[in-house]
Amino acid sequence: MTIIRARRRSAEAPLVLTTEPARSLSFWDQTAFWANLGVSLIGFTGAVYVLQPEGHPQLPIAGALLATVLGTLIGTGLVAAAGAVGARTGAPAMANFRGLFGTRLSYLPTVANIVQCVGWGVFELTVISGGVRVLTHDRVDHGVVVVAAGVLCTAMAIWPLSVLHILRKYVTVAVAISMLYFTVQLLRHPLPHVSGTSWSGFFPGVDTALAVAVSFVPLAADYTRHAHSARAASGATLLGYSIAQIWCYLLGVVALIQVGGDPDRIFDTFLGVAAGWVFFAVLVLRESDQSFANVYSTAMSLQNLLPRVDRRILAAVVGVLATVLALGVRDFTGFANFLLLIGSVFVPLCAVLVVDFCWGRGRSGSGAHGWDLSDRAPARPLMLLPWLLGFAVYQVFNPGSVAWWARLWTDVQNAIGVHPSWWSSASLFSFLAAGLATGLLVVLERRFAGRARD
């Protein structure tokens, strides 16, 4: 038994899509992994989009905290649901969409996810560079840091399961100690009073926190496919990620309030406490696992298009691409709109996936008449309709701030007589619309299948 367990721990992810995955990740391996993903320097700075939602006055502290908790729990629930599908099928995230849309049509979400993951990878490398710049007072060149971080993240993506075991044993403990230290230090002093706040931006704040979590929906199965069970995978995701992101965002909100809401000064708060640079350095180094996850998942997405290509080659190519792109990026202008775009694409997609897997084709098992993950899985174009419906609902309630795009959806709002207010949650309405529409298609599909058998 000891020998078998040792082999499971040492097993790595398969090199090609057709190989069965190693079920080597324990509950605590996965919990540590998701906890590490939930803590990010982007989370600290991104808290400004919860505290100060686009187009709305600043939320009161209680509103920002509640929006963070609610958005994170809902978003993490969606991630856990998507991850459970991967744990049951043993297939990576994008390959699972073969069962939903058919092989050819699964390329649509695959391409969207490749773009998302590369974008996140670039953001993360830029964040690492920014963190090093703060630590060293601009003494280390941006390009040097980006290249070094890119090489590290690419190497991690080549041995992903070994990295997850290391995260559990060493990195998670160091990150938890750092977070606890900053929590104690930042809460030692009372927060300054903030005037002119309003709850009008509460649900946009919820959508922002939710969008950060839900960005992992199309990545989750890449890791949960290696879990011992679907229950362990879901529980680890909910426990690890939700606690970590809530904690990260709450620290970000506190730090922002202490610097008058200026996101450019947020890291000064962390470095201003005694020995803050030591613990901040831990968080900067830890940021590499965010970029590693994006590089690895991009490689797994590419394998849905190129199933016989070695994932190590794909990871190396993606790592080089993200590194080259990151060399020319130095700020996060448009980051809020990037999050909204992610939410509008992947929130309804998650609803369609989960409903059809749990109550539709997924209940019929694998094969031609069930959840078909083969290279020749037939197209199911009707399943694109609830996804598109959910996307449209999201945009109606929160089109972002890109001028021409926002004007387009404002015209749609006027045409149908729907005008978002304080109660409007683009994410929740989008999920419900896509889920209900999928449920309707599932019922119709069953009836037609029953008539065909008769």
N, C-alpha and C positions, 0 to 999 in steps of 0.2 A: 504493500500500500504506500509506503514512504517513497519508493522508487517511482510509482505512478504519479504521485503528487508532484515530485520533483520534475518529472517530464512535463507535466501540465504547466508548471510555472515557467519552464524554460522554452515552451513552445512559442513560436512567433506567428504573426499573421500570415496567411497564405499568400503566395506570390502572384497567383492568377485567380481570376474570378471563379473558375470552375472547381477549385479545391475547397474541401470542407474546412471551416474555421476551427481553430483550437478553442475549446471552452475552458480557458485558463484563468479568467478573471473572477476573483471572489467578490463577495459583497463589499468588503472593505477596500479592495483595489479600486472598484468603481466609485465608491463613495469619495475616496481621496481624490480620484481623477476629477470628478465633477465639482468637488469643493475647490480644487485648484483653478478650474475654469471659471468658477463663480467670482473669484477675486481677480481684479484687473485694474491696472492704472487707468484704463479707459473707463472703468466703472466709477472711479473717484471723480474724474473730470466729467463723465457723462451724466453724473447726478445733477448737473446744472439743467439738463433738459427735463428732469422731473421737477426740480425745484422751481424752474422758470420756464414753463411750457411755451412753445412758440406761439406768439400772438396773444398771450394771456399774462396778467399780473403774476407776480411771484406767489406761490402757494404758502400758506402758513406752515410752520414746522410739522404740526400734526397731520396736515394734508399731504405733505411730501412724504412723510413716513408711511402713512396709510397707503398712498398710491404705490410706493415702492413694494410694500408687503403684498398688496393685492395683485399688482402686475407680475411680480416675481412668482408668486404661487400659481397663478393661472398659466403663465408662460412655461414654468417648469413642469406643470402637469401635462401640457402638450408635448414637451420634450420626452417625458417619461412614457407617454402613450406611444409616440413614434418609436422610441427605443424598444418598447415591449414587442412591437412587430418584428424588429430585427432579431431580438432574442429568440423569438419563436421560429422564424424562418432560417436563421443562420446566414442571411444575405445582408450585404452592406446596404446603406440607405437608398441610393439611387437604383440599385437592382430591384429593390422591393416595389418600386413604381412600375416595373414591368407587369406585376400582377394587377395593378390598378389601371394603367393606361394601355398596356401592351408594350412590347420591346421598343418599337420605333417611336411611339409617342412618349415613352419615358425619357427620351432624349430632351424633351422640352424642360422639365424640371431639372434634369441633369445639367444642361447648359446654364440655367439660372443659378444653380448651386455652385458651379465652377466659378462664375463671375463673383458670386457672394464670397466664396472662400478666398479667392485671390485678393478681393478687396479687403477682407478682414486681415489676411496675412500681411498685406502692405501696411494697414493701420497699426497692427501689432509691432511690426519692425520699427515703424516710426515712433511708436510709444516708447519702446525700449531705448531708442536713440534719445528721445526727449528726457527720459528718466536719467540716463547717464549724463546728459548735458547739465541737468539740474545738480546732480551729485558732484560733478567735476567743475562746475562753473564755466562751462563752455571750453574746457581744455582739451576735450577729445573730439576729433572731427566726426561729423555726422556720417560720412561715408564709411569710415573705419568701423563704427559701431554697427551700422546696418549690415555690412558684409560679414562681420564676425557673428552677429546674431543670426543672419541668414544661414551661414554654414552650420551653426549649432542646431537650429531648428530643422534643417534638412536632414542632418544626421539622426536626429531624434525620430523623424518621420520614417526613416528606413528600418528602425528597430522599435516600433510603436509599443508592443506589449511589454518589452523589457523596460521601456521608459515608464509605463504605468506602474510597474512594480516598484521602481525607484521612487516615483512620486509618493507612493504610499509610505514607504519606509522612512524617507528623509525630508522631502520638500514640504509636504503637508504640515508636518510638525513645526518646521521653521516659519512657515507662513502664518500658522495659527498663533504662534508666540508673538510675531510682529504685529498682527492685527489686534491682539489683546493689549499689547503695549501701547499702541496708538489710541485705542479706545479709552484706556485709563487716562492717558495724558491729555487727550482732547476734551474729555468730560470733566476734568478737574476744575475748569473755569466755567462760569455760567455763560450761556449764549446771549449775545446782544439782542436787544429788541429790534424787530423788523416791522416797519409800518407799511401800509398800503397793500397788504396781502389780500388775496381773494381765492375762493374755492372754485372759481369758474374754469380753471385749467386742470381740475382734478383728473378727469378721464383722459385727456391728452397725456398727462403725467403717467397714468396707469399704462397707457398704450406704449409709452417710451420704455418703461421698465419691462413690460411684457415683450416688446420687440427685441430687446437685448437677449432675453432668455430664449425666445422662440427662434432666434437665429441658429440655435443648435438643433432644431427639429430635423433639418436635412443632413445632420452629421451624426445624430445619436446612434443609429443602428450600426454605423461603422465600428463602434466600440461595444455596444451591447450584444452584438452577434457572438462575442467571445465570452458572454456571461454564462454562469452555471444554469440560470433559469430566468424566465421573464419576470417573475416576482422579485427576484434579487436585483435585477437590472432596474426595474421601475422604482423600487424602494431606495436603492442607492442614489439614483438620479434625483429623486425628490428630496432626500435628506441632504445630500452633499451640495447640490447646486443652489437650492432655495436658501439654505442657511447662509452660505457664503455670499451670494449676491445681495441678499438683504443686508447683511453685515457690511459689505463693501459700500453699498449705496448710502447706508445710514452714516457711515464715517465720512463719505463724500459730502453729504448734505451738511453735516456739522462743520466740516472744514470750510465749505463754501460760505456758510453764514458767518463764520469767524473772520473771513476776509472780504466781507461785504458783497458776496455773490460773484466775485471776479474769478472765473475759472483759470485765468492765467496765473493766479497767485496761490492756487490750491495746494501745490506741493510745498510752498513756503511754510504752510501750516505744519506739515509733517516734519520737515527739516528743522523747524523752530523749536521742537521739544528736545530735551536732553537725550543725547545719543541717538537722535532721530535718524541720522544718516545711515547708521548700521542696519536698522530695521527696514528703512526705505530701500537700501541696497538689496535686501532679501526679496522685496516685492518686485524690484526691477529685474533681477535675475529670474524670478519665477515667471515673469511675463513670457518667457521663451516657450512655455508649454501651450500658451494660447496660439502662438504662431505655428508651433509644431502640429497642433490639432487641425489647423486650417490647411497646412501643406499636405498632411496625410489624407484628410478627407477629400481634398481636391484630387489627389491621386486615385482614391477609391471611386470618385465620381467619374473620372476619366476611364476607369476600368469598365464602367457600364457601356461606354462607347467602344473601348478597345479591350475586350475581356481576356485576351491572350497575351497582353503585354505585361511584363514584370512590373509590379507596383513600385519597386525600388527605383527603376528607371524613371517612371512617371513622377515619383516624389522628388527626384533630383532635378528634373526639368522644371517642375512647379516651384521648387525652392529657389532656383536661379531666377525664374521670372519674377517672383515676388520680391526678391532682393533687388533686382535691377529697377523695378518700378518704385520701390521704396526709396531709392537713392534720390529721386526727384520730389519727394513729398516731405513737407515740414510742418503742416498744420492740419486741422480737422475741419476746415470750412466745408459745410454741407453735410456734416456727420449726422445731424438730426434727420435730414431728408433721406440719407442712406438707411437709417434705422426704419423710417416709415415705409420705404420701399420694400425692405426685408419683411416687415410685418404684413404688408398687403399681399405679398406673394406666398409666404409660407404659413401664415395662420390659416387661411382657407384650405391650402393644400393639405395641411395636417388633418383638418376636419374630414376631408374627402377620404384620405388614406385610412384613418381610424374607423370611420363608419363602415366603409366597404370591407375592411379586413375583419372587423368584429361581427358585423351583421349581414354582410353581403357575400361576395365571392370567397373571402377568407374563411368562412364557415364550412365551405365545401372541400377544404383541404387543398393539396397541390394538384397540379396536372392541368390538362386542357380545359376542363370544366370548372376549375377552381382557381386558386391563386397561382397562376402560371408564371414562373420566373425563368423560363427557358429562353434561348435566343430567338425562338420563333413564336413567342407569346403573341396572340392575335390582338389587333388594335381594338380599343374600347373608346372611341371618340366621344361618346355621350358623357363619359366621366370627366371630360374637360369642362363641361357646362357648369357644374356646381363650383368648380375651381374659379372659372371666370366670373361667375356671379358673386362669389365671395370677394374676389379682387375688386370688382366694381363697387360693392357695398362699402368696403374699406375706404376706397378713394372718395366716395360721396361724403363720408363722415370725417375724413381726414386726408385731404389731398396733398398735404405738405405746403411748402412755400416757394417751390420753383414756379416762377411767374406764369409761363404759358400753360403749364400743366395744371396749376391751381385754377386758372381762368376756365379751362376746359371743364373741369368738374364743378365749378361754380355755376356754369351754364346748365349742367345736368341737374344740380340742386334746384335751380329756378324752374326748370322744365317739369320736374316731378313734385315740386312743392315740399322738399325736405331740406331743412336748414339745421345744421348741428347746433346743439346747445350744451349746457353744462352736463346733461345726462348722457351725452353721446359717447359711446365707446366704439371706435372703429374696429378694434380687435374682436370684441365680444360679438358685435353684430355681424361681422364678417364670418366668424367661426360658426355662429348659429345658422346664418343663411346658407353657407356651404354644406354644413352638416345636415340640415333639413332637406335641402335639395338632393343630396346624395341618398338620404334615407328614402325619398320618394322614388328615385331611380332604382334603388335596391328592390323595393316592393314591386315596381313594374317589371323588372327583370325576372323576378321569381314567378310572377303570374304568366308572363310569356313563355318561360321555360316549362311551367306546368302544363300549359296548353299544348306546347310542342310535344311533350311526352305522351299526352292523351291522344 
